[in-house]
C-alpha cells in the first residue's frame, strides 16, 4: 500500500492506495510517522474533492475505491454511500436497508470498521434517540462533519 498526504484546512489527512483505488483514509493526527508517502494524480483529485467537501462545495466523491471487508461490511458501506448529503440515518434504519432488521449491532460493527470515513459517510449514522452514537476518529470530528452538511446539532 502506498500513502499520500491530503492537505486541507482541517489538517493533513493520509490516504492509503492499493491497485489504483483508495483503501483507507486517516484523519489528521492519527498517522504513524514511519509511513512513506508518494503523490499521484488520483491523490490530487482526492485532495481537491476533500477540500471542496470540507468547505461545503461538494456533496459526493468520485474517487476509485479498493474496499477490503467482509461481504456484510461491504453491503453496509455501499448502503451508506446512498444516504444523501445532510441527511441522517439510525443504525436500525440502516439495518433494515441492508436486509437485517434485527441486526443494528452488527451494522454498528460494520459502520465502526469503515476504512474510508467521509468518503463512505458513516458520520451520518446516529442512534434511534438522535444521539451521535460513536465515531472512530472522535465525536468532535463527527460534529464538524455533520455541521458541514447542515445536519448538526442532532436532536437528542
DSSP file (Angstrom, degrees, kcal/mol; ACC not computed):
  #  RESIDUE AA STRUCTURE BP1 BP2  ACC     N-H-->O    O-->H-N    N-H-->O    O-->H-N    TCO  KAPPA ALPHA  PHI   PSI    X-CA   Y-CA   Z-CA
    1    1 A X              0   0    0      0, 0.0     2,-0.3     0, 0.0    17,-0.2   0.000 360.0 360.0 360.0 138.6    0.0    0.0    0.0
    2    2 A X  E     -A   17   0A   0     15,-2.2    15,-3.6    33,-0.1     2,-0.3  -0.837 360.0-146.7-109.5 153.3    1.2    3.5   -0.8
    3    3 A X  E     -Ab  16  37A   0     33,-0.9    35,-3.3    -2,-0.3     2,-0.3  -0.885   9.9-167.2-120.8 148.6    0.2    6.6    1.2
    4    4 A X  E     -A   15   0A   0     11,-2.4    11,-2.6    -2,-0.3     2,-0.3  -0.977  23.9-119.1-132.4 148.6   -0.4   10.2    0.2
    5    5 A X  E     -A   14   0A   0     -2,-0.3     2,-0.5     9,-0.2     9,-0.2  -0.667  20.1-162.0 -82.6 140.9   -0.8   13.3    2.2
    6    6 A X  E     -A   13   0A   0      7,-3.0     7,-2.5    -2,-0.3     2,-0.2  -0.823  10.5-157.8-125.6  89.8   -4.1   15.1    1.7
    7    7 A X  E     +A   12   0A   0     -2,-0.5     2,-0.3     5,-0.2     5,-0.2  -0.496  22.7 159.2 -74.2 134.3   -3.7   18.7    3.0
    8    8 A X  E >   -A   11   0A   0      3,-1.2     3,-1.4    -2,-0.2    43,-0.1  -0.872  57.6 -98.2-140.6 173.7   -6.9   20.5    3.9
    9    9 A X  T 3  S+     0   0    0     -2,-0.3     3,-0.1     1,-0.3    -2,-0.1   0.657 124.1  56.7 -68.9 -14.3   -8.0   23.5    6.0
   10   10 A X  T 3  S-     0   0    0      1,-0.4    -1,-0.3     0, 0.0     2,-0.2   0.413 125.7 -84.2 -94.2  -0.1   -8.8   20.9    8.8
   11   11 A X  E <   -A    8   0A   0     -3,-1.4    -3,-1.2    16,-0.1     2,-0.7  -0.668  62.8 -47.4 120.1-178.9   -5.3   19.4    8.8
   12   12 A X  E     -A    7   0A   0     -2,-0.2    17,-0.4    -5,-0.2    -5,-0.2  -0.816  50.1-164.5 -98.2 114.9   -3.5   16.8    6.7
   13   13 A X  E     -A    6   0A   0     -7,-2.5    -7,-3.0    -2,-0.7     2,-0.4  -0.459  13.5-135.7 -82.1 163.3   -5.3   13.6    6.2
   14   14 A X  E     -AC   5  26A   0     12,-1.9    12,-3.1    -9,-0.2     2,-0.4  -0.996  14.9-160.3-125.3 130.4   -3.4   10.5    4.9
   15   15 A X  E     -AC   4  25A   0    -11,-2.6   -11,-2.4    -2,-0.4     2,-0.5  -0.894   6.2-148.3-110.2 137.3   -4.9    8.3    2.2
   16   16 A X  E     -AC   3  24A   0      8,-3.0     7,-3.5    -2,-0.4     8,-1.4  -0.905  16.3-166.1-106.0 132.6   -3.8    4.7    1.5
   17   17 A X  E     +AC   2  22A   0    -15,-3.6   -15,-2.2    -2,-0.5     2,-0.3  -0.908  12.7 172.6-120.9 142.8   -3.9    3.4   -2.0
   18   18 A X  E >  S- C   0  21A   0      3,-2.4     3,-1.8    -2,-0.4    -2,-0.0  -0.952  71.4  -7.0-149.7 131.0   -3.7   -0.1   -3.4
   19   19 A X  T 3  S-     0   0    0     -2,-0.3     3,-0.1     1,-0.3    -1,-0.0   0.863 128.3 -54.8  52.6  41.4   -4.2   -1.2   -7.0
   20   20 A X  T 3  S+     0   0    0      1,-0.2     2,-0.3    46,-0.0    -1,-0.3   0.481 117.5 102.7  78.2   2.5   -5.3    2.2   -8.1
   21   21 A X  E <  S-C   18   0A   0     -3,-1.8    -3,-2.4    45,-0.1     2,-0.3  -0.909  78.0-106.7-123.1 149.6   -8.1    2.5   -5.5
   22   22 A X  E     +Cd  17  65A   0     42,-3.1    44,-2.6    -2,-0.3    -5,-0.2  -0.559  38.4 170.6 -70.3 126.8   -8.5    4.3   -2.2
   23   23 A X  E     +     0   0A   0     -7,-3.5     2,-0.3     1,-0.4    45,-0.3   0.730  59.9  11.3-109.4 -35.0   -8.2    1.8    0.6
   24   24 A X  E     -C   16   0A   0     -8,-1.4    -8,-3.0    92,-0.1     2,-0.4  -0.998  51.6-161.7-150.0 145.7   -8.0    3.9    3.8
   25   25 A X  E     -C   15   0A   0     90,-2.4    92,-0.5    -2,-0.3     2,-0.4  -0.990  14.6-165.1-130.4 124.2   -8.4    7.5    4.9
   26   26 A X  E     -C   14   0A   0    -12,-3.1   -12,-1.9    -2,-0.4     3,-0.1  -0.890  18.2-122.8-113.4 139.6   -7.0    8.6    8.2
   27   27 A X    >   -     0   0    0     -2,-0.4     3,-1.6   -14,-0.2   -15,-0.1  -0.324  45.5 -77.4 -73.6 157.7   -7.8   11.8   10.0
   28   28 A X  T 3  S+     0   0    0      1,-0.2    -1,-0.2     2,-0.1   -15,-0.1  -0.247 118.1  25.3 -53.1 139.9   -5.1   14.4   10.9
   29   29 A X  T 3  S+     0   0    0    -17,-0.4    -1,-0.2    -3,-0.1   -16,-0.1   0.469 100.9  87.7  85.2   2.3   -3.1   13.4   13.9
   30   30 A X    <   +     0   0    0     -3,-1.6     2,-0.4     2,-0.1    -2,-0.1   0.151  60.5 113.0-116.4  19.2   -3.6    9.6   13.5
   31   31 A X        -     0   0    0     -5,-0.1     2,-0.3    -4,-0.1    -2,-0.0  -0.758  65.5-125.1-101.5 135.4   -0.7    8.8   11.2
   32   32 A X    >   -     0   0    0     -2,-0.4     3,-1.4     1,-0.1    -2,-0.1  -0.581  18.9-134.1 -72.5 135.9    2.3    6.7   12.0
   33   33 A X  T 3  S+     0   0    0     -2,-0.3    -1,-0.1     1,-0.3    -2,-0.0   0.764  98.9  65.3 -61.2 -26.9    5.5    8.6   11.3
   34   34 A X  T 3  S+     0   0    0      2,-0.1     2,-0.4     0, 0.0    -1,-0.3   0.564  72.6 110.7 -80.0  -7.4    7.1    5.6    9.5
   35   35 A X    <   -     0   0    0     -3,-1.4     2,-0.4     1,-0.1   -33,-0.1  -0.537  63.4-139.9 -74.6 125.5    4.6    5.6    6.6
   36   36 A X        -     0   0    0     -2,-0.4   -33,-0.9   -32,-0.0     2,-0.4  -0.666  19.7-153.5 -82.9 135.0    6.3    6.6    3.4
   37   37 A X  B     +b    3   0A   0     -2,-0.4     2,-0.3   -35,-0.1   -33,-0.3  -0.866  16.6 177.5-115.1 147.2    4.1    8.8    1.2
   38   38 A X        -     0   0    0    -35,-3.3     2,-0.3    -2,-0.4   -33,-0.1  -0.919  22.9-127.9-134.2 162.0    4.0    9.4   -2.5
   39   39 A X        +     0   0    0     -2,-0.3     2,-0.3   -35,-0.1   -35,-0.0  -0.840  27.0 172.0-112.1 151.2    1.7   11.6   -4.6
   40   40 A X     >  -     0   0    0     -2,-0.3     4,-1.7     1,-0.1     5,-0.1  -0.926  47.3 -95.7-147.9 172.9   -0.3   10.6   -7.7
   41   41 A X  H  > S+     0   0    0     -2,-0.3     4,-1.7     1,-0.2     5,-0.1   0.894 122.5  50.3 -61.0 -41.8   -2.9   12.0  -10.0
   42   42 A X  H  > S+     0   0    0      1,-0.2     4,-2.5     2,-0.2    -1,-0.2   0.866 107.0  54.7 -67.5 -34.8   -5.8   10.4   -8.1
   43   43 A X  H  > S+     0   0    0      1,-0.2     4,-2.4     2,-0.2    -1,-0.2   0.856 105.4  53.6 -66.9 -31.8   -4.5   11.7   -4.8
   44   44 A X  H  X S+     0   0    0     -4,-1.7     4,-2.2     2,-0.2    -1,-0.2   0.903 109.0  48.9 -65.6 -40.1   -4.6   15.2   -6.3
   45   45 A X  H  X S+     0   0    0     -4,-1.7     4,-2.8     2,-0.2    -2,-0.2   0.918 110.8  50.3 -63.6 -43.4   -8.2   14.6   -7.2
   46   46 A X  H  X S+     0   0    0     -4,-2.5     4,-3.2     2,-0.2     5,-0.3   0.919 108.4  52.8 -60.6 -43.6   -8.9   13.4   -3.7
   47   47 A X  H  X S+     0   0    0     -4,-2.4     4,-2.5     1,-0.2    -2,-0.2   0.942 112.6  43.8 -57.5 -49.4   -7.2   16.5   -2.2
   48   48 A X  H  X S+     0   0    0     -4,-2.2     4,-2.3     1,-0.2    -2,-0.2   0.918 116.4  46.9 -62.9 -44.0   -9.4   18.8   -4.3
   49   49 A X  H  X S+     0   0    0     -4,-2.8     4,-2.4     2,-0.2    -2,-0.2   0.904 113.6  47.3 -66.8 -41.3  -12.6   16.8   -3.6
   50   50 A X  H  X S+     0   0    0     -4,-3.2     4,-2.6    -5,-0.2     5,-0.2   0.911 112.2  50.2 -67.5 -41.5  -11.9   16.6    0.1
   51   51 A X  H  X S+     0   0    0     -4,-2.5     4,-1.3    -5,-0.3    -2,-0.2   0.923 112.5  47.7 -60.7 -43.4  -11.1   20.3    0.3
   52   52 A X  H  <>S+     0   0    0     -4,-2.3     5,-3.1    -5,-0.2     6,-0.8   0.899 111.7  50.1 -65.0 -40.5  -14.3   21.1   -1.5
   53   53 A X  H ><5S+     0   0    0     -4,-2.4     3,-2.0     4,-0.3    -2,-0.2   0.953 109.8  49.4 -61.6 -49.6  -16.4   18.8    0.7
   54   54 A X  H 3<5S+     0   0    0     -4,-2.6    -1,-0.2     1,-0.3    -2,-0.2   0.756 110.4  51.9 -64.3 -23.9  -15.0   20.3    3.9
   55   55 A X  T 3<5S-     0   0    0     -4,-1.3    -1,-0.3    -5,-0.2    -2,-0.2   0.417 120.0-111.1 -89.9   0.5  -15.8   23.8    2.6
   56   56 A X  T < 5S+     0   0    0     -3,-2.0    -3,-0.2    -4,-0.2    -2,-0.1   0.637  90.9 109.9  82.2  14.6  -19.4   22.8    1.8
   57   57 A X      < +     0   0    0     -5,-3.1     2,-0.4    -6,-0.2    -4,-0.3   0.469  69.5  54.0-100.9  -3.3  -18.9   22.9   -2.0
   58   58 A X        -     0   0    0     -6,-0.8    -2,-0.2    -5,-0.2     3,-0.1  -0.989  49.0-177.1-134.7 141.5  -19.1   19.1   -2.7
   59   59 A X  S    S+     0   0    0     -2,-0.4     2,-0.3     1,-0.2    -1,-0.1   0.621  71.6  22.1-111.2 -19.7  -21.7   16.6   -1.8
   60   60 A X  S    S-     0   0    0     24,-0.0     2,-0.3    25,-0.0    -1,-0.2  -0.977  71.6-120.4-147.6 160.8  -20.2   13.3   -3.1
   61   61 A X        -     0   0    0     -2,-0.3     2,-0.3    58,-0.3   -15,-0.1  -0.770   7.8-163.3-106.5 146.8  -16.9   11.9   -4.0
   62   62 A X        +     0   0    0     -2,-0.3     2,-0.4   -17,-0.1   -13,-0.1  -0.666  44.5 127.9-126.6  73.6  -15.7   10.5   -7.3
   63   63 A X        -     0   0    0     -2,-0.3     2,-0.2    56,-0.1    -2,-0.1  -0.982  63.7-108.1-129.5 136.8  -12.6    8.5   -6.4
   64   64 A X        -     0   0    0     -2,-0.4   -42,-3.1   -44,-0.2     2,-0.3  -0.470  40.1-153.7 -66.1 136.6  -11.8    4.9   -7.3
   65   65 A X  B     -d   22   0A   0    -44,-0.3     2,-0.2    -2,-0.2   -42,-0.2  -0.801  23.0-166.3-113.1 153.4  -12.1    2.7   -4.2
   66   66 A X        -     0   0    0    -44,-2.6     2,-0.2    -2,-0.3   -45,-0.1  -0.708  25.4-168.8-134.0  80.3  -10.5   -0.6   -3.3
   67   67 A X        -     0   0    0     -2,-0.2     2,-0.5     7,-0.0   -44,-0.1  -0.492   9.6-164.1 -79.4 138.6  -12.5   -1.7   -0.3
   68   68 A X        +     0   0    0    -45,-0.3     2,-0.3    -2,-0.2    47,-0.1  -0.983  40.1  97.6-121.9 120.4  -11.4   -4.6    1.9
   69   69 A X  S    S-     0   0    0     -2,-0.5    45,-0.0    45,-0.0    41,-0.0  -0.970  72.3 -64.4 179.3 175.0  -14.0   -6.1    4.1
   70   70 A X     >  -     0   0    0     -2,-0.3     4,-2.7     1,-0.1     5,-0.2  -0.283  53.8-104.5 -70.8 163.3  -16.5   -9.0    4.6
   71   71 A X  H  > S+     0   0    0      1,-0.2     4,-1.9     2,-0.2     5,-0.1   0.895 123.9  50.8 -56.2 -39.1  -19.5   -9.2    2.2
   72   72 A X  H  > S+     0   0    0      2,-0.2     4,-2.4     1,-0.2    -1,-0.2   0.936 110.2  48.4 -65.0 -46.1  -21.7   -7.8    5.0
   73   73 A X  H  > S+     0   0    0      1,-0.2     4,-3.0     2,-0.2     5,-0.2   0.931 111.5  50.1 -58.1 -45.8  -19.4   -4.9    5.7
   74   74 A X  H  X S+     0   0    0     -4,-2.7     4,-2.5     1,-0.2    -1,-0.2   0.862 109.4  51.7 -63.4 -35.5  -19.2   -4.0    2.0
   75   75 A X  H  X S+     0   0    0     -4,-1.9     4,-2.1    -5,-0.2    -1,-0.2   0.927 111.9  46.1 -65.8 -44.6  -23.0   -4.2    1.8
   76   76 A X  H  X S+     0   0    0     -4,-2.4     4,-2.3     2,-0.2    -2,-0.2   0.936 113.9  48.4 -62.5 -46.7  -23.4   -1.8    4.8
   77   77 A X  H  X S+     0   0    0     -4,-3.0     4,-1.6     1,-0.2    -2,-0.2   0.896 110.7  51.2 -63.2 -39.9  -20.7    0.6    3.4
   78   78 A X  H  < S+     0   0    0     -4,-2.5     4,-0.4    -5,-0.2    -1,-0.2   0.896 110.1  49.4 -62.7 -39.8  -22.4    0.5   -0.1
   79   79 A X  H >< S+     0   0    0     -4,-2.1     3,-1.4     1,-0.2    -2,-0.2   0.880 105.9  57.4 -67.0 -37.8  -25.7    1.4    1.6
   80   80 A X  H >< S+     0   0    0     -4,-2.3     3,-1.8     1,-0.3    -1,-0.2   0.862  97.1  61.9 -60.5 -35.6  -24.1    4.3    3.5
   81   81 A X  T 3< S+     0   0    0     -4,-1.6    -1,-0.3     1,-0.3    -2,-0.2   0.685 100.1  56.3 -66.7 -14.6  -22.9    5.8    0.2
   82   82 A X  T <  S+     0   0    0     -3,-1.4     2,-0.7    -4,-0.4    -1,-0.3   0.397  77.5 105.2 -97.7   2.6  -26.6    6.2   -0.7
   83   83 A X  S <  S-     0   0    0     -3,-1.8    38,-0.1    -4,-0.2     3,-0.1  -0.755  80.8-116.9 -80.0 118.0  -27.5    8.2    2.4
   84   84 A X    >   -     0   0    0     -2,-0.7     3,-2.1     1,-0.1    -2,-0.1  -0.136  31.0 -87.7 -62.0 150.5  -27.9   11.7    0.9
   85   85 A X  T 3  S+     0   0    0      1,-0.3    -1,-0.1   -26,-0.1     3,-0.1  -0.277 114.6  16.8 -49.7 132.0  -25.7   14.6    2.0
   86   86 A X  T 3  S+     0   0    0      1,-0.3     2,-0.3    -3,-0.1    -1,-0.3   0.435 102.9 109.9  81.1  -0.7  -27.1   16.4    5.0
   87   87 A X    <   -     0   0    0     -3,-2.1     2,-0.3    -4,-0.1    -1,-0.3  -0.812  54.8-145.7-109.0 152.1  -29.4   13.5    6.0
   88   88 A X        -     0   0    0     -2,-0.3     2,-0.3    -3,-0.1    37,-0.2  -0.786   9.6-168.0-112.5 156.3  -29.1   11.2    9.0
   89   89 A X  E     -e  125   0B   0     35,-2.5    37,-2.5    -2,-0.3     2,-0.2  -0.990  18.7-127.6-139.5 145.2  -30.0    7.5    9.3
   90   90 A X  E  >  -e  126   0B   0     -2,-0.3     4,-2.5    35,-0.2    37,-0.2  -0.511  26.7-113.2 -88.2 163.4  -30.2    5.4   12.5
   91   91 A X  H  > S+     0   0    0     35,-1.2     4,-2.4     1,-0.2     5,-0.1   0.893 119.7  52.4 -59.4 -39.7  -28.4    2.1   13.0
   92   92 A X  H  > S+     0   0    0      2,-0.2     4,-2.0     1,-0.2    -1,-0.2   0.910 109.2  47.7 -64.1 -43.6  -31.8    0.4   13.0
   93   93 A X  H  > S+     0   0    0      2,-0.2     4,-2.3     1,-0.2    -1,-0.2   0.908 112.1  50.3 -63.3 -41.3  -32.9    2.0    9.7
   94   94 A X  H  X S+     0   0    0     -4,-2.5     4,-1.7     1,-0.2    -2,-0.2   0.906 107.4  53.9 -63.5 -41.0  -29.6    1.1    8.2
   95   95 A X  H  <>S+     0   0    0     -4,-2.4     5,-3.0     1,-0.2    -1,-0.2   0.909 109.0  49.0 -60.0 -42.1  -30.0   -2.5    9.4
   96   96 A X  H ><5S+     0   0    0     -4,-2.0     3,-1.6     5,-0.2     5,-0.2   0.914 108.0  54.3 -62.9 -42.6  -33.4   -2.6    7.6
   97   97 A X  H 3<5S+     0   0    0     -4,-2.3    -1,-0.2     1,-0.3    -2,-0.2   0.809 108.2  48.6 -63.7 -30.0  -31.9   -1.2    4.4
   98   98 A X  T 3<5S-     0   0    0     -4,-1.7    -1,-0.3    -5,-0.1    -2,-0.2   0.376 123.1-104.9 -91.7   6.4  -29.3   -4.0    4.3
   99   99 A X  T < 5S+     0   0    0     -3,-1.6    -3,-0.2    -4,-0.2     2,-0.1   0.714  95.0 104.5  83.4  21.3  -31.9   -6.6    4.9
  100  100 A X    > < +     0   0    0     -5,-3.0     3,-3.0    -6,-0.2     7,-0.2  -0.554  39.1 172.2-131.0  66.3  -31.1   -7.3    8.5
  101  101 A X  T 3  S+     0   0    0      1,-0.3    -5,-0.2    -5,-0.2     3,-0.2   0.706  82.9  41.3 -57.2 -23.2  -33.9   -5.6   10.5
  102  102 A X  T 3  S+     0   0    0     -7,-0.2     3,-0.3     1,-0.2    -1,-0.3   0.242  95.7  88.2-102.8  12.7  -32.7   -7.0   13.9
  103  103 A X    <>  +     0   0    0     -3,-3.0     4,-2.7     1,-0.2     5,-0.2  -0.084  38.5 127.9-104.8  34.4  -29.1   -6.5   13.1
  104  104 A X  H  > S+     0   0    0     -3,-0.2     4,-2.4     1,-0.2    -1,-0.2   0.872  77.8  50.0 -59.2 -37.3  -28.5   -3.0   14.4
  105  105 A X  H  > S+     0   0    0     -3,-0.3     4,-2.1     2,-0.2    -1,-0.2   0.923 111.4  47.5 -67.2 -43.0  -25.5   -4.1   16.5
  106  106 A X  H  > S+     0   0    0      2,-0.2     4,-2.1     1,-0.2    -2,-0.2   0.906 112.4  50.2 -63.7 -40.5  -23.9   -6.0   13.5
  107  107 A X  H  X S+     0   0    0     -4,-2.7     4,-3.0     1,-0.2     5,-0.2   0.913 107.6  54.2 -62.6 -42.3  -24.5   -2.9   11.4
  108  108 A X  H  X S+     0   0    0     -4,-2.4     4,-2.5    -5,-0.2    -2,-0.2   0.886 107.2  51.2 -58.7 -39.2  -22.9   -0.8   14.1
  109  109 A X  H  X S+     0   0    0     -4,-2.1     4,-1.0     2,-0.2    -1,-0.2   0.907 111.5  46.6 -64.2 -41.5  -19.8   -3.0   13.9
  110  110 A X  H  < S+     0   0    0     -4,-2.1     3,-0.4     2,-0.2    -2,-0.2   0.906 112.5  49.9 -67.3 -41.6  -19.6   -2.7   10.2
  111  111 A X  H >< S+     0   0    0     -4,-3.0     3,-1.5     1,-0.2    -2,-0.2   0.921 109.4  52.9 -61.4 -43.2  -20.0    1.1   10.4
  112  112 A X  H 3< S+     0   0    0     -4,-2.5    -1,-0.2     1,-0.3    -2,-0.2   0.713 107.1  51.8 -66.5 -21.2  -17.3    1.2   13.0
  113  113 A X  T 3< S+     0   0    0     -4,-1.0     2,-0.3    -3,-0.4    -1,-0.3   0.270  75.2 136.6 -99.6  12.2  -14.9   -0.6   10.8
  114  114 A X    <   -     0   0    0     -3,-1.5     3,-0.4     1,-0.2    22,-0.1  -0.431  39.3-163.2 -59.7 118.5  -15.4    1.7    7.9
  115  115 A X  S    S+     0   0    0     -2,-0.3   -90,-2.4     1,-0.2    -1,-0.2   0.577  80.4  53.1 -82.2  -8.0  -11.9    2.3    6.5
  116  116 A X  S  > S-     0   0    0    -92,-0.2     4,-3.3     4,-0.1    -1,-0.2  -0.464  72.2-176.0-127.5  61.8  -13.0    5.4    4.5
  117  117 A X  B  4 S+f  120   0C   0    -92,-0.5     2,-1.7    -3,-0.4     4,-0.2  -0.247  75.4  17.6 -57.6 151.0  -14.7    7.8    6.8
  118  118 A X  T  4 S+     0   0    0      2,-0.6     3,-0.3     1,-0.2    -1,-0.2  -0.443 123.6  59.9  78.8 -55.7  -16.1   10.9    5.0
  119  119 A X  T  4 S+     0   0    0     -2,-1.7     2,-0.7     1,-0.3   -58,-0.3   0.953 116.4  33.7 -63.6 -49.0  -15.9    9.1    1.6
  120  120 A X  B  < S-f  117   0C   0     -4,-3.3     2,-2.6    -6,-0.0    -2,-0.6  -0.934 104.5-134.4-101.3 105.3  -18.2    6.4    2.9
  121  121 A X    >   +     0   0    0     -2,-0.7     3,-1.6    -3,-0.3    -4,-0.1  -0.287  48.8 151.2 -75.1  68.9  -20.3    8.7    5.2
  122  122 A X  G >   +     0   0    0     -2,-2.6     3,-1.6     1,-0.3    -1,-0.2   0.681  63.7  76.7 -68.5 -16.6  -20.6    6.8    8.4
  123  123 A X  G 3  S+     0   0    0      1,-0.3    -1,-0.3    -3,-0.2    -2,-0.1   0.662  82.5  68.4 -66.9 -14.2  -20.8   10.1   10.2
  124  124 A X  G <  S+     0   0    0     -3,-1.6   -35,-2.5   -36,-0.1     2,-0.5   0.467  79.1  96.9 -83.4  -1.3  -24.4   10.3    9.0
  125  125 A X  E <   +e   89   0B   0     -3,-1.6     2,-0.2   -37,-0.2   -35,-0.2  -0.789  50.8 169.0 -94.8 128.4  -25.4    7.4   11.3
  126  126 A X  E     -e   90   0B   0    -37,-2.5   -35,-1.2    -2,-0.5     6,-0.2  -0.783  36.3 -88.2-129.3 171.9  -27.0    8.3   14.7
  127  127 A X    >   -     0   0    0      4,-2.6     3,-2.0    -2,-0.2    -1,-0.1  -0.315  43.3-102.3 -78.0 166.1  -28.8    6.4   17.4
  128  128 A X  T 3  S+     0   0    0      1,-0.3    -1,-0.1     2,-0.1   -38,-0.1   0.854 123.9  52.4 -56.7 -37.6  -32.5    5.9   17.5
  129  129 A X  T 3  S-     0   0    0      1,-0.1    -1,-0.3    27,-0.0    -2,-0.0   0.466 124.7-103.0 -78.8  -0.9  -33.0    8.7   20.0
  130  130 A X  S <  S+     0   0    0     -3,-2.0    -2,-0.1     1,-0.3    -1,-0.1   0.467  73.9 144.1  92.7   2.2  -31.0   11.0   17.8
  131  131 A X        -     0   0    0     25,-0.2    -4,-2.6     1,-0.1    -1,-0.3  -0.293  62.5-110.9 -69.7 161.4  -27.8   10.9   19.8
  132  132 A X        -     0   0    0     -6,-0.2     2,-0.2     1,-0.2    -1,-0.1   0.790  41.9-163.9 -65.1 -28.6  -24.5   11.0   17.9
  133  133 A X        -     0   0    0     -7,-0.1    -1,-0.2     2,-0.0     2,-0.2  -0.594  43.2 -38.5  74.3-141.9  -23.5    7.4   18.7
  134  134 A X        -     0   0    0     -2,-0.2     2,-0.2    -9,-0.1    -9,-0.1  -0.598  44.2-167.7-113.8 175.7  -19.9    6.7   18.1
  135  135 A X    >   -     0   0    0     -2,-0.2     3,-2.2     1,-0.1     6,-0.1  -0.809  24.2-135.2-164.7 124.5  -17.2    7.7   15.6
  136  136 A X  T 3  S+     0   0    0      1,-0.3     3,-0.1    -2,-0.2    -1,-0.1   0.774 106.6  44.6 -55.3 -32.7  -13.8    6.1   15.2
  137  137 A X  T 3  S-     0   0    0      1,-0.3    -1,-0.3    -3,-0.1     4,-0.2   0.391 127.7 -82.6 -95.3   3.7  -11.9    9.4   14.9
  138  138 A X    <>  -     0   0    0     -3,-2.2     4,-1.6     1,-0.1     3,-0.5  -0.003  34.1 -92.8 109.5 147.6  -13.8   11.0   17.8
  139  139 A X  H  > S+     0   0    0      1,-0.2     4,-2.8     2,-0.2     5,-0.2   0.763 118.3  64.9 -66.6 -26.1  -17.2   12.8   18.2
  140  140 A X  H  > S+     0   0    0      2,-0.2     4,-2.1     1,-0.2    -1,-0.2   0.925 104.3  46.8 -62.3 -41.7  -15.7   16.2   17.7
  141  141 A X  H  > S+     0   0    0     -3,-0.5     4,-2.6     2,-0.2    -2,-0.2   0.921 111.3  51.7 -63.3 -43.2  -14.9   15.2   14.1
  142  142 A X  H  X S+     0   0    0     -4,-1.6     4,-2.7     1,-0.2     5,-0.2   0.928 109.5  49.6 -60.5 -45.2  -18.4   13.8   13.7
  143  143 A X  H  X S+     0   0    0     -4,-2.8     4,-2.3     1,-0.2    -1,-0.2   0.918 111.4  49.4 -58.8 -44.2  -19.9   17.0   14.9
  144  144 A X  H  X S+     0   0    0     -4,-2.1     4,-2.0     2,-0.2    -2,-0.2   0.911 111.6  48.2 -63.5 -42.4  -17.8   19.0   12.5
  145  145 A X  H  X S+     0   0    0     -4,-2.6     4,-1.4     1,-0.2    -2,-0.2   0.916 112.4  48.3 -65.4 -42.7  -18.7   16.8    9.5
  146  146 A X  H  <>S+     0   0    0     -4,-2.7     5,-3.0     1,-0.2     6,-0.6   0.864 109.0  54.5 -65.2 -34.6  -22.4   17.0   10.3
  147  147 A X  H ><5S+     0   0    0     -4,-2.3     3,-1.2     4,-0.2    -1,-0.2   0.894 103.1  55.6 -65.0 -39.7  -22.1   20.8   10.7
  148  148 A X  H 3<5S+     0   0    0     -4,-2.0    -1,-0.2     1,-0.3    -2,-0.2   0.880 111.9  44.5 -57.3 -37.4  -20.6   21.0    7.1
  149  149 A X  T 3<5S-     0   0    0     -4,-1.4    -1,-0.3    -5,-0.1    -2,-0.2   0.445 115.2-116.2 -88.7  -0.7  -23.7   19.1    5.9
  150  150 A X  T < 5S+     0   0    0     -3,-1.2    -3,-0.2    -4,-0.3    -2,-0.1   0.713  85.8 114.9  74.1  19.8  -26.1   21.2    7.9
  151  151 A X      < +     0   0    0     -5,-3.0     2,-0.4    -6,-0.2    -4,-0.2   0.247  49.3 120.6-106.6  10.7  -27.2   18.2    9.9
  152  152 A X        +     0   0    0     -6,-0.6     2,-0.1    -5,-0.1    -2,-0.1  -0.986  45.5  49.4-128.2 139.9  -25.8   19.3   13.3
  153  153 A X  S    S-     0   0    0     -2,-0.4     2,-0.2     1,-0.0    -1,-0.1   0.323  80.5-153.6 -81.3 148.4  -26.9   19.8   16.0
  154  154 A X        -     0   0    0     -2,-0.1     2,-0.4     1,-0.1   -22,-0.1  -0.596  24.7-103.1 -85.0 150.2  -28.8   16.5   16.1
  155  155 A X              0   0    0     -2,-0.2    -1,-0.1     1,-0.1     0, 0.0  -0.614 360.0 360.0 -74.6 127.5  -31.9   16.2   18.3
  156  156 A X              0   0    0     -2,-0.4   -25,-0.2   -25,-0.0    -1,-0.1   0.393 360.0 360.0-108.8 360.0  -31.0   14.3   21.4
